[in-house]
Every structure is written in structure tokens, then in C-alpha cells.
């Protein structure tokens, strides 16, 4: 029985990694997806995103063909990877965000079922690390599997793993509640504008309340103005906020600041409150813009225009939004 487990557990975990790697190659994720799930910014690199599925496939091969201390090293890498996956999805669920995960190719919402599945995979990785050292240094689980008849245990473990991995979950689109239509895209190249998802990242209101940016925008479209008090061009944009709020009552015009509310004189404590993002989640999830910049978040969970950068471009952007809503240019 122990020899059977020494063969079965590495083979099962390797199968999960192969499945995951191939699914990611068929349906590649993007950096905004990693940001939405809470992957630390230091790891959000295009080269790492592209290497990720190939790393999973290489790790699967190592678990199958290596034993002894080499197999144990591969198993420990797999364990660290599974723990990282578990931490990411558990944090997303505990934050009550509507984050999604392309864990097995197709993007699906992160739910308690996802946490359960990943916890099982961590337990499986622990089991692999506990037994793989007993397999031959070269050949590993394959050599043992060829001589062991205890496949009833392997099948039972495999069945639980497959059931948790394939547990039906709604797609990201199915999980979102219907929302009021967003205003038409305000980009001058409207026909060519690709509407990306509004990032589901945490931001703080001026009163300290932490909110999900995508959820906040679903109640009313938001014109987000990324400003900094140390930016000279931002002062003219900041001075026009009240005018634009009067011009666009259909939209919440909100300042987006990278400082805490207590350390800036530009914080809005009255509605619509300013948004504060010291960690740079919003900028890192949409585009690495400079200040001042503006982006329109639609009420349907998608970007409706922008981002644009520069005081003059922002003024024109606001005029374009007004014209798309009212069918005529704004009053002079």
C-alpha cells in the first residue's frame, strides 16, 4: 500500500498540473486577471505570465520521472505553488470581492468551492512530499507504478481530486448581476475601442471604507480622475472637478489619489467621495498612466472610455462624454 501511494499521489498531482498548464496555454490569462486575483505586483510580469503554464508542465514531468531527493525537491516546489494558489483564492473570498480566476483556462468566479478545491490540492501536495522520496531517484513514480497493484486507492484519491477540480461553478459573466446600461463609450475612436473589464480591486473612500472598484461603478458610472498634489498639471484638472460634476450629473466624478485621506487636502469626504489607492492597484490593473489621467468606468462592469492623460486631453474627454450622452457638444 505505501508503495502504491508513492506512485499514485505524484501521478495524480502531475495530472492536475498537466491539465492546468494545457488549459492556460489554450486560454491565456492576462496581467489584469492576475491583478484582480491579488497576485503581488512584483510577480505581475508578462514574461512570467507566459512562462507560468510551461512551468506547471515541467513540474508535472519532474513529479512523474524523479524520486528520492530530486523528487522531494520537485514536490516541495509543487507544495509552495499550491499554497500560493490557496492563499490567493482564500484572500479573494474573505475580502468578499467578485474576483475571478483562470486557474484551469476559462475564467470563473472565486468561490468557497474554489477554496475547498485548492485546499485539497495543498493536502495532495503534502502527501506527495511525504512519499515521493521513497521512489527511485530516476524513474520515480513510473517505476513503482509498473509493479504495484493497489490502484483502488489511487482511483479513490483521483476521483476526489477530479470532482473538486471539475466542481461546477458559474462563469464570470453568469455571476454578475444585471446592471443599468453604461453611457456610450466616450473614446474618439469609439468603433475601435476595446472595452476591458473594470478591475475588481480594493480602494478606500475618503471616510476609510474599503470598496470594490467594479462593484462601486455598477451603481453609477464613474469618471475617475487620477491626480497628484505634486503634479503641476493636475492643479488645473482638480480645479474643474466641481464644474464637471455639474456638467455630468449622470456620472460620479471622483478623484483617484495615491495618498491617504488624512495626508491630502484634495480628499472629498462628501459624496461622491474621493478614492484612495496607495498601493496603485487601479493604475497597475488598467494602464501605467501618468498624472493627470482620466478613465470612464461603465455601470456594466466594463471600461467605457479612456484612459487619457494630460489636462487638455481630459477636458476633451469630458466634452466627448457629454456629447455621447446628450447628442450635442457641451455648452461653451
C-alpha positions as CSV (number, residue, x, y, z in Angstrom):
1,X,0.0,0.0,0.0
2,X,2.7,2.6,0.9
3,X,4.5,1.9,-2.4
4,X,1.2,2.3,-4.3
5,X,0.6,5.7,-2.7
6,X,4.2,6.6,-3.5
7,X,3.3,6.1,-7.2
8,X,-0.3,7.2,-7.2
9,X,0.0,10.6,-5.4
10,X,2.7,12.1,-7.6
11,X,0.9,10.8,-10.8
12,X,-2.4,12.4,-9.7
13,X,-0.8,15.8,-8.8
14,X,1.2,15.7,-12.1
15,X,-2.1,15.1,-13.9
16,X,-3.6,18.2,-12.3
17,X,-0.6,20.3,-13.3
18,X,-0.7,19.0,-16.9
19,X,-4.4,19.8,-17.1
20,X,-3.8,23.3,-15.7
21,X,-0.9,24.0,-17.9
22,X,-2.6,22.9,-21.1
23,X,-5.7,24.9,-20.2
24,X,-3.7,28.0,-19.6
25,X,-2.0,27.6,-22.9
26,X,-5.3,27.2,-24.7
27,X,-6.9,30.1,-22.8
28,X,-4.1,32.5,-21.8
29,X,-4.7,34.9,-18.9
30,X,-3.6,38.5,-18.8
31,X,-1.9,40.7,-16.2
32,X,-5.2,42.4,-15.3
33,X,-6.5,38.9,-14.4
34,X,-3.5,38.4,-12.1
35,X,-4.0,41.8,-10.6
36,X,-7.7,41.1,-10.0
37,X,-6.9,37.9,-8.1
38,X,-4.4,39.8,-5.9
39,X,-1.1,38.5,-7.4
40,X,1.7,40.7,-5.8
41,X,2.8,43.4,-8.2
42,X,6.4,42.1,-8.2
43,X,5.2,38.9,-9.9
44,X,2.9,40.7,-12.5
45,X,5.4,40.4,-15.4
46,X,4.5,39.5,-19.0
47,X,7.3,37.0,-19.3
48,X,6.3,35.3,-16.0
49,X,2.7,35.1,-17.2
50,X,3.8,33.4,-20.4
51,X,6.2,31.1,-18.6
52,X,3.6,30.0,-16.0
53,X,1.9,27.2,-17.9
54,X,5.2,25.8,-19.1
55,X,6.5,25.8,-15.6
56,X,3.5,23.7,-14.4
57,X,4.1,21.2,-17.3
58,X,7.8,21.0,-16.4
59,X,6.9,20.4,-12.7
60,X,4.5,17.7,-13.7
61,X,7.2,15.9,-15.6
62,X,9.6,16.1,-12.6
63,X,6.9,14.6,-10.3
64,X,6.4,11.7,-12.6
65,X,10.0,10.9,-13.5
66,X,12.0,11.8,-10.4
67,X,12.2,10.2,-7.0
68,X,14.5,10.4,-3.9
69,X,15.8,13.8,-3.1
70,X,15.2,15.1,-6.6
71,X,11.5,14.1,-6.4
72,X,11.2,15.6,-2.9
73,X,12.6,18.9,-4.3
74,X,10.0,18.9,-7.1
75,X,7.3,18.0,-4.6
76,X,8.2,20.9,-2.3
77,X,8.1,23.3,-5.3
78,X,4.6,22.0,-6.1
79,X,3.6,22.4,-2.4
80,X,4.7,26.0,-2.4
81,X,2.8,26.6,-5.6
82,X,-0.4,25.1,-4.3
83,X,-0.2,27.0,-1.0
84,X,0.3,30.2,-3.0
85,X,-2.8,29.4,-5.1
86,X,-4.8,28.7,-1.9
87,X,-3.7,31.9,-0.3
88,X,-4.8,34.0,-3.3
89,X,-8.2,32.5,-3.6
90,X,-8.8,32.5,0.2
91,X,-8.0,36.2,0.4
92,X,-10.3,36.9,-2.5
93,X,-13.2,35.1,-0.9
94,X,-12.6,36.6,2.6
95,X,-12.5,40.1,1.0
96,X,-16.0,39.4,-0.4
97,X,-14.8,40.7,-3.8
98,X,-16.1,39.4,-7.2
99,X,-12.7,38.3,-8.3
100,X,-12.3,35.6,-10.9
101,X,-9.6,33.1,-11.7
102,X,-8.4,31.5,-14.9
103,X,-7.0,28.6,-12.8
104,X,-7.9,26.0,-15.4
105,X,-8.2,28.1,-18.5
106,X,-11.7,29.5,-18.6
107,X,-12.1,32.4,-16.2
108,X,-14.6,31.6,-13.3
109,X,-15.5,33.4,-10.1
110,X,-13.6,32.6,-7.0
111,X,-16.0,31.0,-4.5
112,X,-15.8,28.8,-1.4
113,X,-15.8,25.8,-3.8
114,X,-12.6,27.2,-5.3
115,X,-11.0,27.4,-1.8
116,X,-12.1,23.9,-1.0
117,X,-10.6,22.6,-4.2
118,X,-7.3,24.4,-3.6
119,X,-7.1,23.2,0.0
120,X,-7.5,19.7,-1.3
121,X,-4.7,20.2,-3.8
122,X,-2.5,21.5,-0.9
123,X,-3.2,18.3,1.1
124,X,-2.4,16.3,-2.0
125,X,0.9,18.1,-2.5
126,X,1.7,17.4,1.2
127,X,1.0,13.7,0.6
128,X,3.3,13.8,-2.5
129,X,6.1,15.3,-0.5
130,X,5.7,12.7,2.2
131,X,6.0,9.7,-0.1
132,X,7.9,10.6,-3.3
133,X,11.3,10.3,-1.6
134,X,10.8,6.6,-1.4
135,X,10.6,6.2,-5.2
136,X,13.7,5.6,-7.4
137,X,15.8,8.6,-8.0
138,X,15.4,8.2,-11.8
139,X,12.1,6.9,-12.9
140,X,10.3,7.9,-9.8
141,X,6.6,7.1,-9.6
142,X,6.5,5.5,-13.1
143,X,8.9,2.7,-12.0
144,X,6.8,2.0,-8.8
145,X,3.5,2.2,-10.7
146,X,4.6,-0.5,-13.1
147,X,4.9,-3.0,-10.3
148,X,2.1,-2.1,-7.8
149,X,-1.5,-3.4,-7.9
150,X,-3.0,-1.1,-5.3
151,X,-4.8,1.1,-7.8
152,X,-8.1,1.1,-5.9
153,X,-6.6,3.7,-3.5
154,X,-5.2,5.7,-6.4
155,X,-8.6,5.7,-8.1
156,X,-10.4,6.9,-5.0
157,X,-7.9,9.8,-4.5
158,X,-8.1,10.6,-8.2
159,X,-11.9,10.7,-8.1
160,X,-12.0,13.2,-5.2
161,X,-9.4,15.3,-6.9
162,X,-11.2,15.3,-10.3
163,X,-14.6,16.0,-8.6
164,X,-13.2,19.1,-6.8
165,X,-11.4,20.4,-9.8
166,X,-14.4,20.0,-12.1
167,X,-17.0,21.2,-9.5
168,X,-19.5,23.2,-11.5
169,X,-19.2,27.0,-10.9
170,X,-20.9,29.8,-12.8
171,X,-18.8,31.6,-15.4
172,X,-17.7,35.2,-14.5
173,X,-20.4,36.5,-16.8
174,X,-23.1,34.4,-15.1
175,X,-22.1,35.5,-11.6
176,X,-22.6,39.2,-12.3
177,X,-26.0,40.7,-11.6
178,X,-27.6,42.7,-14.4
179,X,-26.7,46.4,-14.2
180,X,-28.1,49.6,-15.7
181,X,-26.6,50.3,-19.2
182,X,-23.4,52.4,-19.1
183,X,-23.1,55.6,-21.1
184,X,-21.8,55.0,-24.6
185,X,-18.0,54.8,-24.9
186,X,-16.6,58.3,-24.9
187,X,-13.4,57.5,-26.8
188,X,-13.0,59.5,-30.0
189,X,-12.2,56.2,-31.8
190,X,-15.4,54.6,-30.5
191,X,-15.7,52.0,-33.2
192,X,-12.2,50.7,-32.4
193,X,-12.4,51.0,-28.6
194,X,-12.0,47.6,-26.8
195,X,-13.9,47.6,-23.6
196,X,-11.9,45.8,-20.9
197,X,-13.3,44.8,-17.5
198,X,-13.2,47.3,-14.7
199,X,-10.7,45.8,-12.2
200,X,-12.2,44.3,-9.1
201,X,-9.6,45.8,-6.8
202,X,-10.0,47.3,-3.3
203,X,-9.9,51.1,-3.0
204,X,-10.6,53.3,0.0
205,X,-13.2,56.0,0.2
206,X,-12.2,59.3,2.0
207,X,-14.1,58.1,5.1
208,X,-11.9,55.0,5.3
209,X,-14.5,52.5,3.9
210,X,-12.8,49.9,1.6
211,X,-14.9,49.1,-1.5
212,X,-14.5,47.0,-4.6
213,X,-14.0,49.4,-7.6
214,X,-16.0,47.3,-10.1
215,X,-18.9,46.9,-7.6
216,X,-18.9,50.7,-6.8
217,X,-19.1,51.6,-10.5
218,X,-22.0,49.2,-11.1
219,X,-24.3,51.5,-9.1
220,X,-23.4,54.6,-11.2
221,X,-20.8,55.2,-14.0
222,X,-17.6,56.8,-12.6
223,X,-15.3,59.3,-14.3
224,X,-12.1,58.6,-12.4
225,X,-9.5,61.4,-12.3
226,X,-6.1,60.2,-11.4
227,X,-4.4,63.2,-9.7
228,X,-1.4,64.0,-7.5
229,X,-0.8,67.1,-5.5
230,X,2.8,67.1,-6.5
231,X,1.9,67.2,-10.2
232,X,1.7,70.7,-11.6
233,X,-0.7,69.8,-14.5
234,X,-3.1,68.2,-12.0
235,X,-4.0,71.5,-10.4
236,X,-5.9,72.8,-13.4
237,X,-7.8,69.4,-13.6
238,X,-8.5,69.4,-9.9
239,X,-9.9,73.0,-10.1
240,X,-12.5,71.9,-12.7
241,X,-13.9,68.9,-10.8
242,X,-17.0,70.8,-9.5
243,X,-17.7,72.2,-13.0
244,X,-17.6,68.7,-14.5
245,X,-19.9,67.3,-11.8
246,X,-22.4,69.9,-12.7
247,X,-22.0,69.2,-16.4
248,X,-22.3,65.4,-16.0
249,X,-24.9,64.6,-13.3
250,X,-25.3,61.1,-14.8
251,X,-21.8,60.3,-13.8
252,X,-19.9,60.2,-10.5
253,X,-16.8,62.4,-11.0
254,X,-14.3,61.1,-8.4
255,X,-10.7,62.0,-7.7
256,X,-8.3,59.0,-7.5
257,X,-5.4,59.7,-5.2
258,X,-2.4,57.6,-4.2
259,X,-2.3,59.3,-0.8
260,X,-4.2,58.5,2.4
261,X,-7.2,60.8,3.0
262,X,-5.5,62.3,6.1
263,X,-2.4,63.4,4.2
264,X,-4.0,65.3,1.3
265,X,-6.1,68.4,1.0
266,X,-7.8,67.0,-2.1
267,X,-9.8,64.4,-0.3
268,X,-13.6,64.5,-0.8
269,X,-15.5,63.5,2.3
270,X,-18.9,64.3,0.8
271,X,-20.4,62.2,-2.0
272,X,-19.1,61.4,-4.4
273,X,-16.1,60.7,-2.2
274,X,-12.6,60.6,-3.5
275,X,-11.0,57.2,-3.9
276,X,-7.6,56.4,-2.4
277,X,-5.2,53.8,-3.8
278,X,-1.8,54.0,-2.1
279,X,-0.9,50.5,-3.4
280,X,-1.5,51.5,-7.0
281,X,-3.9,48.7,-7.7
282,X,-6.1,50.7,-10.2
283,X,-3.2,52.0,-12.2
284,X,-1.5,48.7,-12.2
285,X,-4.6,46.9,-13.4
286,X,-5.7,49.2,-16.2
287,X,-2.6,51.0,-17.5
288,X,0.6,52.5,-16.2
289,X,-0.6,56.1,-16.7
290,X,0.9,59.4,-15.6
291,X,-1.0,62.2,-13.9
292,X,-3.3,63.7,-14.6
293,X,-5.3,60.9,-16.3
294,X,-8.9,60.0,-16.7
295,X,-10.9,56.9,-17.4
296,X,-14.6,56.2,-17.6
297,X,-15.9,53.2,-15.7
298,X,-19.3,51.9,-17.0
299,X,-22.1,50.6,-14.9
300,X,-21.9,47.2,-16.7
301,X,-18.5,46.3,-15.2
302,X,-16.5,47.4,-18.3
303,X,-14.4,50.4,-19.1
304,X,-16.5,52.9,-21.2
305,X,-13.7,55.2,-22.3
306,X,-10.0,56.1,-21.8
307,X,-7.7,56.2,-20.1
308,X,-6.4,59.6,-21.4
309,X,-3.6,61.6,-20.0
310,X,-3.0,65.3,-19.9
311,X,-5.1,68.3,-18.9
312,X,-6.2,69.2,-22.4
313,X,-7.0,65.6,-23.4
314,X,-9.1,65.2,-20.2
315,X,-11.1,68.3,-21.0
316,X,-11.8,67.0,-24.5
317,X,-12.6,63.6,-22.9
318,X,-15.2,65.2,-20.7
319,X,-16.7,67.0,-23.7
320,X,-16.9,63.7,-25.6
321,X,-18.7,62.1,-22.7
322,X,-21.2,64.9,-22.6
323,X,-21.8,64.7,-26.3
324,X,-22.3,60.9,-26.3
325,X,-24.9,61.3,-23.5
326,X,-26.7,64.4,-24.9
327,X,-26.1,64.2,-28.6
328,X,-24.6,67.7,-28.8
329,X,-21.4,69.4,-27.6
330,X,-21.4,70.8,-24.1
331,X,-22.4,74.5,-23.7
332,X,-19.5,76.9,-24.2
